[in-house]
Amino acid sequence: MSRARCILVSIGKGLLAGLVWQVGLIAGAIIAPLLGFEAPPSPPGVDPTLLLPLGVLIGAPVAILLGELNRRLRLPFVPRALVVFLFNYLVYGVGQTLEQVLFTVNASFGYGIVSGLVQAALFALIVAALWRPATTDRVIRDILPDFLRTRRPLDWIWRLAVAWLIYLPIYWGVGRLVSPIVAPLYEAAEFGLVLPETAAMIDMQYLRGAVYLLAVLPIVALWPGPRRSLWLWLGAGLLIQIAATPILLAYWYPIPFRLAHALELAVDSFAQAVVYAQLLFTPQHAAGEARTSPAARRGDAAC
């Protein structure tokens, strides 16, 4: 298939997956109140009729990036869907809900966790179905033990601890750079935004750091390529998910506010990805697999 046709096919699949993403959002919005979690109020000045088409358009690049990332793992359907689900639910569903609960008055933790679970489950199924690798020659039960054996237990402990704790200084340091632009809106409590206490922000970022680490660990362990490709794909995957709502979907925020946060999130995402790839990836494991895998030698050219 030609490159141009592959691009058109990917866009079509992305729009279909974006539509399913919004179907999952609607299904979650129905199920969560049935379980006792009421939907939070919408931010002031929001036109609900715009959110569905915007959500489809924004869901498309999220699906394309996660689909292409996941396709490179060359896993069968069920583990492929599980990796997409964990990455999307923990980063977008849980991580963004924690952020919204902390910084806005238009969020509910229980509602976000339950509705996000339904949305991520449907999204993972459609992404795994549409982005199929040319071959599924890899088995998780064979890969993970080899991955864990590349380092001693104490080595894994300190590396995981640093990968978790480093999130706070990255988040805090980059946030200070853009605070002159974004802080006035939080301080003025405009658009449903609030500025929490410093202690609450620190505690929440420790929790989000743990959530993000859990989200990326399966991808790091299963990645068959070089370290550089891992951090590029991880950084892009993190960025498109954490930027989807506050930057792309939240059209009611002022443009300078959104652009400043976009820069902040881009630096956050790729800095985290570099740390994860440097600390946790084992190139010897990936190189050994590449030498023995015919699929890795000939490449995966599926659209």
Backbone torsions as a table, in degrees:
resi	resn	phi	psi	omega
1	MET	NA	134.8	-178.5
2	SER	-65.9	159.2	-178.9
3	ARG	-62.5	-41.9	-179.3
4	ALA	-62.2	-42.2	179.7
5	ARG	-67.4	-37.3	176.9
6	CYS	-59.7	-41.8	179.5
7	ILE	-63.2	-44.2	178.7
8	LEU	-63.7	-41.0	178.0
9	VAL	-62.8	-42.7	-179.9
10	SER	-63.4	-39.4	178.0
11	ILE	-64.3	-43.7	178.2
12	GLY	-61.6	-44.1	177.9
13	LYS	-64.7	-37.1	178.9
14	GLY	-63.4	-41.9	178.7
15	LEU	-65.9	-39.7	177.1
16	LEU	-63.3	-45.2	178.5
17	ALA	-65.4	-35.8	176.4
18	GLY	-63.0	-37.4	176.7
19	LEU	-64.9	-43.7	177.9
20	VAL	-64.1	-35.3	176.8
21	TRP	-58.3	-41.6	179.3
22	GLN	-74.1	-33.3	173.4
23	VAL	-61.2	-41.4	176.8
24	GLY	-63.7	-37.2	177.1
25	LEU	-63.0	-43.3	179.2
26	ILE	-65.7	-43.6	178.8
27	ALA	-61.5	-41.9	177.8
28	GLY	-64.8	-35.9	178.6
29	ALA	-67.5	-24.4	177.0
30	ILE	-83.2	-42.3	-174.5
31	ILE	-73.6	-41.5	-175.7
32	ALA	-57.1	-47.1	177.5
33	PRO	-63.5	-30.6	177.4
34	LEU	-64.3	-25.9	178.2
35	LEU	-94.3	6.3	175.9
36	GLY	96.3	10.2	-179.9
37	PHE	-108.7	103.9	-176.8
38	GLU	-76.1	146.7	179.3
39	ALA	-69.2	138.9	177.4
40	PRO	-73.3	161.0	178.0
41	PRO	-68.4	151.6	177.4
42	SER	-73.2	150.5	175.6
43	PRO	-59.8	150.1	-179.0
44	PRO	-62.6	139.5	176.6
45	GLY	81.3	11.1	-178.0
46	VAL	-89.6	134.1	175.0
47	ASP	-95.8	105.6	-176.0
48	PRO	-60.0	-26.7	-178.0
49	THR	-68.4	-18.7	178.6
50	LEU	-85.1	-21.0	-171.1
51	LEU	-69.4	-37.1	-178.8
52	LEU	-65.6	-54.2	178.1
53	PRO	-63.3	-36.9	176.7
54	LEU	-63.3	-39.9	179.3
55	GLY	-62.4	-39.2	177.5
56	VAL	-63.8	-46.3	-178.5
57	LEU	-65.6	-37.5	-179.8
58	ILE	-76.5	-33.3	178.4
59	GLY	-66.2	-25.8	-178.0
60	ALA	-61.5	-54.1	178.5
61	PRO	-65.2	-30.8	175.2
62	VAL	-61.2	-46.5	-179.4
63	ALA	-65.1	-42.5	-178.5
64	ILE	-62.7	-45.9	-178.8
65	LEU	-65.6	-47.1	-179.3
66	LEU	-68.6	-35.6	178.6
67	GLY	-65.2	-45.4	-180.0
68	GLU	-67.7	-39.5	176.0
69	LEU	-60.4	-49.4	-174.9
70	ASN	-68.8	-34.0	179.7
71	ARG	-60.4	-31.7	-178.5
72	ARG	-70.9	-13.4	178.5
73	LEU	-78.6	-17.1	176.3
74	ARG	54.5	49.8	179.8
75	LEU	-105.9	157.4	171.7
76	PRO	-63.3	171.6	-170.6
77	PHE	-58.7	-51.0	-173.2
78	VAL	-62.8	-52.7	177.2
79	PRO	-64.5	-30.6	176.9
80	ARG	-63.6	-44.9	178.1
81	ALA	-65.3	-36.4	-179.3
82	LEU	-66.3	-40.4	178.7
83	VAL	-64.2	-43.9	177.5
84	VAL	-61.6	-44.6	-178.8
85	PHE	-59.4	-49.4	-177.7
86	LEU	-62.8	-43.4	-178.5
87	PHE	-65.3	-46.1	-177.3
88	ASN	-72.8	-44.1	-176.5
89	TYR	-68.4	-45.2	-176.7
90	LEU	-70.8	-40.1	-178.6
91	VAL	-78.1	-53.9	-175.0
92	TYR	-83.7	-47.9	-175.8
93	GLY	-70.7	-57.9	-175.8
94	VAL	-80.8	-50.1	-176.3
95	GLY	-60.4	-43.9	-179.4
96	GLN	-74.2	-30.8	175.4
97	THR	-64.2	-42.8	177.2
98	LEU	-59.5	-42.5	179.6
99	GLU	-65.1	-42.4	-178.8
100	GLN	-68.1	-39.0	177.9
101	VAL	-62.0	-35.4	-177.0
102	LEU	-76.8	-39.4	-169.1
103	PHE	-110.5	0.1	178.5
104	THR	-136.8	163.2	174.8
105	VAL	-98.9	1.1	-176.3
106	ASN	-108.6	48.6	-179.2
107	ALA	-147.5	149.7	176.2
108	SER	-133.9	125.3	-176.2
109	PHE	-61.8	-51.5	-177.8
110	GLY	-61.0	-44.6	179.8
111	TYR	-62.9	-45.2	-178.6
112	GLY	-64.6	-39.5	-179.0
113	ILE	-67.4	-43.5	-177.8
114	VAL	-73.0	-49.1	-179.3
115	SER	-65.0	-36.4	177.8
116	GLY	-66.2	-31.1	177.9
117	LEU	-63.1	-46.3	179.4
118	VAL	-64.7	-45.4	-179.3
119	GLN	-61.4	-45.5	-177.9
120	ALA	-67.5	-34.6	-179.9
121	ALA	-64.8	-47.8	178.6
122	LEU	-65.6	-39.8	-179.8
123	PHE	-63.2	-42.5	-179.4
124	ALA	-63.6	-39.3	-179.9
125	LEU	-64.7	-44.1	-177.7
126	ILE	-72.1	-37.4	179.2
127	VAL	-66.5	-43.9	179.1
128	ALA	-65.3	-32.7	179.9
129	ALA	-74.5	-36.7	-174.8
130	LEU	-84.8	-34.2	-179.1
131	TRP	-104.8	83.9	-178.7
132	ARG	-97.9	133.9	176.9
133	PRO	-70.1	158.6	178.8
134	ALA	-64.0	-29.6	176.9
135	THR	-144.8	149.3	177.7
136	THR	-117.1	72.5	-172.3
137	ASP	-96.7	7.7	-174.4
138	ARG	-117.4	141.9	-177.6
139	VAL	-124.8	127.5	-175.0
140	ILE	-59.3	-41.1	-176.3
141	ARG	-65.7	-18.0	174.8
142	ASP	-90.5	-32.5	-173.6
143	ILE	-78.7	-47.4	-172.6
144	LEU	-62.0	-44.8	177.8
145	PRO	-59.9	-39.5	177.7
146	ASP	-63.5	-40.1	179.3
147	PHE	-62.0	-46.4	-177.9
148	LEU	-67.5	-29.6	-178.7
149	ARG	-76.9	-6.6	-179.1
150	THR	-73.1	-16.1	179.3
151	ARG	-138.3	156.8	176.8
152	ARG	-74.9	155.9	-177.9
153	PRO	-54.5	-43.8	-179.6
154	LEU	-65.2	-34.1	177.4
155	ASP	-64.9	-42.3	177.2
156	TRP	-64.0	-39.4	-176.2
157	ILE	-61.8	-49.9	-177.1
158	TRP	-69.8	-33.8	178.8
159	ARG	-67.3	-42.2	178.0
160	LEU	-66.2	-38.9	179.2
161	ALA	-63.5	-43.4	179.1
162	VAL	-66.5	-42.6	179.3
163	ALA	-61.0	-31.4	177.6
164	TRP	-76.6	-51.5	-171.4
165	LEU	-74.5	-22.8	-177.0
166	ILE	-68.6	-17.7	-178.5
167	TYR	-60.3	-40.2	-176.8
168	LEU	-62.0	-51.7	179.3
169	PRO	-64.4	-32.9	176.0
170	ILE	-63.7	-50.6	-178.8
171	TYR	-60.3	-46.1	-175.2
172	TRP	-70.1	-43.8	-177.6
173	GLY	-65.5	-45.8	179.8
174	VAL	-69.3	-36.5	178.8
175	GLY	-61.8	-35.0	178.8
176	ARG	-65.3	-30.0	-178.9
177	LEU	-67.9	-34.9	-177.2
178	VAL	-99.7	-2.8	-175.6
179	SER	-60.2	-33.2	177.2
180	PRO	-60.0	-25.7	-179.5
181	ILE	-88.8	-41.8	-171.5
182	VAL	-95.2	-27.2	-174.7
183	ALA	-59.9	-38.7	-178.8
184	PRO	-57.3	-34.2	179.5
185	LEU	-70.0	-37.9	177.7
186	TYR	-68.0	-42.2	-178.3
187	GLU	-66.8	-32.9	179.5
188	ALA	-83.5	-3.8	-179.3
189	ALA	55.8	39.5	177.1
190	GLU	-86.5	153.7	176.2
191	PHE	57.5	27.9	180.0
192	GLY	77.4	11.4	180.0
193	LEU	-85.0	150.7	176.0
194	VAL	-137.9	154.7	177.1
195	LEU	-109.5	107.3	-176.4
196	PRO	-77.6	171.7	175.8
197	GLU	-67.1	151.7	-177.8
198	THR	-59.3	-42.1	-179.3
199	ALA	-61.1	-39.5	178.7
200	ALA	-65.6	-38.9	178.2
201	MET	-64.3	-42.4	-178.8
202	ILE	-64.5	-47.4	-179.9
203	ASP	-59.8	-41.9	-178.6
204	MET	-66.7	-36.5	-178.6
205	GLN	-72.4	-29.7	171.5
206	TYR	-61.7	-42.0	179.1
207	LEU	-66.7	-44.9	179.4
208	ARG	-64.4	-36.2	176.9
209	GLY	-60.0	-40.0	177.6
210	ALA	-67.7	-39.6	179.9
211	VAL	-64.2	-45.3	179.8
212	TYR	-64.4	-38.8	178.9
213	LEU	-62.2	-43.8	177.2
214	LEU	-62.3	-34.2	-177.7
215	ALA	-69.1	-37.9	-174.3
216	VAL	-91.1	-17.6	-175.6
217	LEU	-56.0	-45.7	179.1
218	PRO	-60.1	-38.1	-179.6
219	ILE	-68.5	-43.1	178.2
220	VAL	-60.1	-45.1	-177.5
221	ALA	-67.1	-32.3	-174.0
222	LEU	-98.4	-2.9	-174.0
223	TRP	-68.0	125.5	-176.6
224	PRO	-94.9	-4.3	-174.3
225	GLY	-101.4	-166.7	179.5
226	PRO	-75.5	167.1	-177.6
227	ARG	-62.3	-40.2	-176.7
228	ARG	-62.8	-43.0	179.3
229	SER	-65.2	-32.5	178.7
230	LEU	-63.0	-50.2	-175.6
231	TRP	-70.9	-28.7	175.6
232	LEU	-67.2	-46.6	180.0
233	TRP	-69.1	-39.9	177.3
234	LEU	-63.5	-45.7	179.7
235	GLY	-60.3	-44.3	178.2
236	ALA	-65.4	-40.5	179.5
237	GLY	-65.4	-40.2	176.2
238	LEU	-65.9	-46.5	-175.6
239	LEU	-62.0	-47.3	-175.4
240	ILE	-64.3	-28.7	-179.2
241	GLN	-82.2	-44.1	-177.4
242	ILE	-78.2	-17.1	177.6
243	ALA	-93.1	-12.4	-172.5
244	ALA	-58.2	-47.4	-176.5
245	THR	-84.8	-55.1	-173.6
246	PRO	-70.4	-24.1	-175.2
247	ILE	-105.7	-47.9	-172.7
248	LEU	-90.2	-47.0	-175.5
249	LEU	-81.0	-35.3	-175.9
250	ALA	-79.4	72.0	-176.0
251	TYR	-67.4	-17.2	-175.5
252	TRP	-77.7	-14.6	176.1
253	TYR	-76.0	147.0	178.1
254	PRO	-60.0	148.1	-176.7
255	ILE	-60.4	-45.5	178.3
256	PRO	-58.8	-37.4	177.6
257	PHE	-62.0	-45.4	-178.6
258	ARG	-69.1	-39.4	179.8
259	LEU	-66.8	-40.1	178.3
260	ALA	-63.0	-43.9	177.8
261	HIS	-67.0	-33.9	177.6
262	ALA	-61.4	-44.1	176.9
263	LEU	-62.7	-44.0	179.4
264	GLU	-59.8	-47.1	-177.1
265	LEU	-68.3	-34.2	178.2
266	ALA	-64.4	-46.4	179.3
267	VAL	-65.3	-44.3	176.9
268	ASP	-54.0	-51.4	-172.2
269	SER	-63.7	-48.3	-176.8
270	PHE	-75.7	-30.0	174.2
271	ALA	-65.3	-44.4	175.7
272	GLN	-59.5	-45.3	-177.0
273	ALA	-61.1	-40.8	177.9
274	VAL	-62.0	-43.6	179.7
275	VAL	-62.4	-46.8	179.5
276	TYR	-60.2	-44.5	-177.9
277	ALA	-67.4	-40.2	-178.5
278	GLN	-70.0	-40.7	-173.8
279	LEU	-84.5	-35.2	-167.2
280	LEU	-111.8	-25.5	-178.0
281	PHE	-72.2	143.5	178.4
282	THR	-118.5	97.8	-176.0
283	PRO	-62.9	-29.3	178.8
284	GLN	-62.9	-39.6	179.2
285	HIS	-64.7	-46.9	-179.3
286	ALA	-67.2	-39.6	-179.6
287	ALA	-66.6	-39.7	178.1
288	GLY	-63.6	-39.0	178.7
289	GLU	-68.6	-39.8	-179.5
290	ALA	-62.5	-34.6	-179.5
291	ARG	-69.7	-26.9	-175.2
292	THR	-102.6	-4.0	-175.7
293	SER	-103.5	114.4	176.0
294	PRO	-59.1	-36.4	179.8
295	ALA	-63.2	-38.6	180.0
296	ALA	-68.3	-35.2	-179.0
297	ARG	-69.6	-39.0	-176.3
298	ARG	-91.5	-9.7	178.4
299	GLY	86.3	167.7	-178.7
300	ASP	-120.1	98.8	-170.4
301	ALA	-100.1	13.2	-178.8
302	ALA	-67.6	149.0	177.4
303	CYS	-82.7	NA	NA
